[in-house]
């Protein structure tokens, strides 16, 4: 039987909404939609999709590490952006993290995120090779 591991970031919304930053079940890790909000609740990089994407991917990397995974284990990324005409800015930051890994990736425009200052939200799926136990 696979053991479930919930990884919390400590965000106030986790208990209100009822979610975890990441969940590991067996060798699969799903990281929830992650935005550019720091540990004090402040938005990082208002108006800058590159800065927000870079910050978000750093948060995701820490969540993966807490689950026993690495960026190299990521097989899928999903980027939700509020202005697709600025895709290259988010894409450049994504490339800095994943250029050599090349996960399957999707980027779609959404009408809005939970706060108007947030321009990007990212979720990822990772599959940990059996050689990396929990």
Rosetta blueprint (number, residue, H / E / L):
1 X L
2 X L
3 X L
4 X E
5 X E
6 X E
7 X E
8 X L
9 X L
10 X L
11 X L
12 X H
13 X H
14 X H
15 X H
16 X H
17 X H
18 X H
19 X L
20 X L
21 X L
22 X E
23 X E
24 X E
25 X E
26 X L
27 X L
28 X E
29 X E
30 X E
31 X E
32 X E
33 X E
34 X E
35 X L
36 X L
37 X E
38 X L
39 X L
40 X L
41 X L
42 X L
43 X E
44 X L
45 X L
46 X L
47 X L
48 X L
49 X H
50 X H
51 X H
52 X H
53 X H
54 X H
55 X H
56 X H
57 X H
58 X H
59 X H
60 X H
61 X H
62 X H
63 X H
64 X H
65 X H
66 X H
67 X L
68 X L
69 X L
70 X L
71 X H
72 X H
73 X H
74 X E
75 X E
76 X E
77 X E
78 X E
79 X E
80 X E
81 X E
82 X L
83 X L
84 X H
85 X H
86 X H
87 X H
88 X H
89 X H
90 X H
91 X H
92 X H
93 X H
94 X H
95 X H
96 X H
97 X H
98 X H
99 X L
100 X L
101 X L
102 X L
103 X L
104 X E
105 X E
106 X E
107 X E
108 X E
109 X E
110 X L
111 X L
112 X L
113 X L
114 X L
115 X L
116 X L
117 X L
118 X L
119 X L
120 X E
121 X E
122 X E
123 X E
124 X E
125 X E
126 X E
127 X E
128 X L
129 X L
130 X L
131 X L
132 X L
133 X L
134 X L
